Amino acid sequence: MDDTTVLEGPVTSIYSPPQQRKTGIRKPILALADDKHVVIVADKRGPDGLLPILCSMMSLHGIGRVPAPPTVLISDPQFDESESISVRTEETHLENVYTAVDSPEVNPHQ
């Protein structure tokens, strides 16, 4: 697989398939998720700073628009919120939305 990207960073949110519908995540992301979890990762590709991150999360739910959406990973997680992960991914047709190619590795907290 030539076009893979490694995402690294702390997990800020995990949405299970039932939660995705209740929280109003945008339909194109729901279609990609296909009964997998939608995971928000705070990595270098997403917004930086509290206000841009808040606006970005609102954008994920269809409220407003921001230039840099959150980094979204479609995966079946073996990790929890606030854990730092590293995972090889493939880009999707949506900006900053990736699907996991391998199982994510949990990076130990220092």
C-alpha positions, 0 to 999 in steps of 0.5 A, a space after each residue: 500500500 503506497 498511499 498510507 499516512 501514519 496518524 499519531 496523537 491523543 484520542 480526544 473523542 470516540 463515537 460508537 455506531 449508535 452514538 454517531 446517529 444520536 450526535 448528528 455526525 455528518 452523513 458522508 462520515 457516517 457512510 464511511 464509518 459503516 458500523 465502525 467507530 468514528 475517532 477524533 485524533 489530535 494530531 498535527 493535521 487538525 486545528 491547533 488551539 482550543 477555539 479552533 478545535 471547538 469550531 472543528 468539532 461543531 463542524 463535524 456535527 454540521 454546525 458551521 464551517 472551518 478551514 481545518 476539520 478535526 482529524 477523523 479516524 474510522 476504526 474499531 478501537 482497542 484504545 480509550 479516550 485520552 490514550 495516545 495512538 499511532 496507526 497506519 491509515 489511508 486517506 479518504 475522499 473527505 478532508 482529514 478523514 482516514 481509515 485504519 489500515 492496521 490495528 492502532 498501537 497505544 503509546 504509553 504515557 510518560 
